[in-house]
Amino acid sequence: MATASSSRRPSCSAETFLRHRSVCRTPPKPIVFLLARAPGAKERDKSSSQEREAAALAEEEAAAAAAVQGDVYDDEEEVEISWIQEKVEDVVLVTSQAMERVPGPRVGDGQLPWLVAVPLGYLGITFVIAVVRSWRKFNSSKERRKRQIGNNAYFCEALGEYLPEKREQLDHKKLQALAIKCNFSLNDALRKYIRYALNERAFNPVLVADLIHLRKVSNLTDAEVAEVLNDVSRRIVKAKGPVVMNLQGFTEKGIKRKAAVQALFTKLLYLSEMDEFVLSSSRTALAIKSIFGVTDEDANSLHIESLSEPSDVESLERMVSSEDEESETDEVSSEGSSRREVETD
């Protein structure tokens, strides 16, 4: 019995061992541990993620600001300050330091002391008054007349370089440039030189040729030239009076003065009757006779027939030239009597 039981025991144990072995060979099932989360952990995770995002955004903004500031510094380093700006800054700095050292009360809330403000105010008012006076003097009628006299004299002297020796070199462009430089129109340029030539140059074929050439290069129409002659006549009558044929009762000085007016009238009448100066079709616009108050009969008696010999009127004019200059000091410039008529136009 004992033997039989002992023989059975190993078989049973072997079967048990094999069974246990087969059981152990099967993989064990995973053990899942479910941990219960504490209350409020989800909200803390969410806030921590928001904090991380805010920190990242702040870092990005700081980096962008640093980059912009670096660009500004780079731009400032590239700009070169001129020595004038540097000197101005130094002067401002020294002035501000000097103002701080001046004792006494200050003007308002600023740093400017009254000891400096009062003299500066006085100097400023004095400067303004001087500027106003200079501006009034510059725009006064006397100063304008001086400038006009200077322009007239310069214009006539400049034309004198061409007329009569270099007459052909004077063209429209040169005349226009000279007129613009003196602030004249072409009408004024022709009028001023005619007035100058009638008073200061001998009325001969050379002068007539110069005036005809000047009339051509001005490119003015016949109507405009006629108006120029009328304007010259008005200015002569305004300065010296009309032509008087009956000189009875006049003093010697009055006779000489009226003789000079007759001479100017005859010269203008001679120019107005030339086809090279004014065409016959445009002479209806001329009013020289009516302006001087001369009838047709008187005009025929004063008419210049030829320029080869001096007329009696020109002889009288030369005889009274010195006396006439003294009587017209209001039309004479300080530079000499040779410009007396043209400078006042």
C-alpha positions, 0 to 999 in steps of 0.5 A, spaced: 500 500 500 505 504 501 509 502 495 502 503 491 501 510 494 508 512 493 508 510 485 502 514 484 505 520 488 510 522 483 505 521 477 500 526 480 506 531 482 508 530 475 502 532 472 501 537 477 508 540 475 506 540 467 499 543 469 503 549 473 508 549 467 503 550 462 499 555 466 506 559 467 507 559 460 501 563 458 502 571 459 500 574 465 494 580 464 497 587 465 494 590 471 492 597 470 492 601 476 487 607 475 489 613 479 484 618 482 486 625 480 485 630 485 480 635 485 482 642 481 488 639 477 485 640 470 484 647 472 491 648 474 494 644 468 490 649 464 493 655 468 500 653 467 499 652 460 496 659 459 502 662 463 507 658 459 504 661 452 504 668 456 511 667 457 513 665 450 509 671 447 513 676 452 519 673 450 517 674 443 515 681 444 522 682 448 526 679 442 522 684 437 523 690 441 530 688 442 531 688 434 528 694 433 532 698 438 538 695 435 536 697 428 535 704 431 542 704 434 544 702 427 541 708 424 543 713 429 550 710 428 550 711 421 548 718 421 554 723 421 553 730 424 556 735 421 561 740 424 556 746 424 550 742 427 556 740 432 558 747 433 551 749 434 550 744 440 556 746 443 554 753 443 547 751 446 550 747 451 555 753 453 549 758 453 545 754 457 550 753 462 552 760 462 544 762 464 544 757 469 550 761 473 547 768 472 544 770 479 537 773 480 530 771 479 528 767 472 523 769 467 517 764 469 518 757 470 524 757 465 532 758 466 532 765 463 534 770 468 531 777 468 538 780 468 539 777 461 532 778 458 531 785 459 537 787 455 535 782 449 528 784 449 531 791 448 536 789 442 530 785 439 525 791 439 531 795 436 532 790 431 525 790 429 524 798 429 531 798 424 528 793 419 521 796 419 525 803 417 530 800 412 524 797 409 520 803 408 526 807 406 527 801 401 520 802 398 520 810 398 519 814 392 525 817 393 529 810 393 525 807 387 527 813 383 534 812 385 533 805 383 530 807 376 535 812 375 540 807 376 537 802 371 536 807 366 543 809 366 546 802 366 541 801 360 543 806 356 550 805 357 550 798 355 546 800 348 552 805 347 557 799 347 553 797 340 551 803 338 553 806 333 560 802 332 557 795 333 550 796 331 549 789 327 551 785 333 545 788 337 540 783 335 533 781 339 536 776 344 541 781 346 536 787 347 531 782 350 536 780 355 538 787 357 531 789 358 529 783 362 536 785 367 533 792 368 526 790 369 524 793 362 519 791 357 521 792 350 516 798 349 520 801 355 527 800 352 525 803 346 522 809 349 527 810 354 533 810 349 529 815 344 528 819 350 536 819 351 538 820 344 534 826 343 537 829 349 544 827 349 546 825 342 546 829 335 540 828 331 544 826 325 543 820 320 548 816 324 543 817 330 537 815 326 540 809 323 541 807 330 534 808 332 531 804 326 535 798 327 533 798 335 526 799 332 527 793 328 530 788 333 525 790 338 520 786 334 514 791 336 508 792 331 507 799 328 501 800 333 506 799 339 511 804 336 506 809 335 504 808 342 511 809 344 512 816 340 506 818 343 508 816 350 515 820 349 511 826 347 507 826 353 513 825 358 516 831 354 510 836 355 509 834 362 516 836 364 517 842 359 510 844 357 507 844 350 510 848 344 509 855 343 510 859 337 508 866 339 514 867 344 512 875 345 512 876 352 517 871 354 523 872 358 530 870 355 530 863 359 523 862 357 524 863 350 530 858 351 526 853 354 521 853 349 526 853 343 528 846 346 521 844 346 520 845 339 527 842 337 524 835 341 518 836 337 521 837 330 525 830 332 519 826 334 515 829 328 521 827 323 521 820 326 514 819 326 514 820 318 519 815 316 516 809 313 522 805 316 520 807 323 512 807 322 508 805 316 504 810 313 498 805 314 499 806 322 500 813 322 493 814 324 495 812 331 500 818 332 498 824 336 504 827 337 501 834 334 495 834 338 500 832 344 504 838 343 499 843 341 501 844 334 497 845 328 499 843 321 501 849 319 506 850 325 508 843 324 510 845 317 514 851 319 518 846 324 519 841 319 526 838 318 527 838 311 534 835 311 539 832 316 545 834 312 545 841 315 543 843 322 537 847 323 535 853 326 532 850 332 538 845 333 542 851 333 538 854 338 538 848 342 545 847 343 546 855 345 541 854 351 543 847 353 547 849 359 542 854 361 537 848 360 541 843 364 541 848 370 533 849 370 532 841 370 536 839 376 530 835 378 531 830 372 538 830 373 542 824 377 548 825 382 552 822 377 552 827 372 548 832 367 549 827 361 543 823 363 538 828 366 532 826 361 533 819 360 534 817 368 527 820 370 523 816 365 
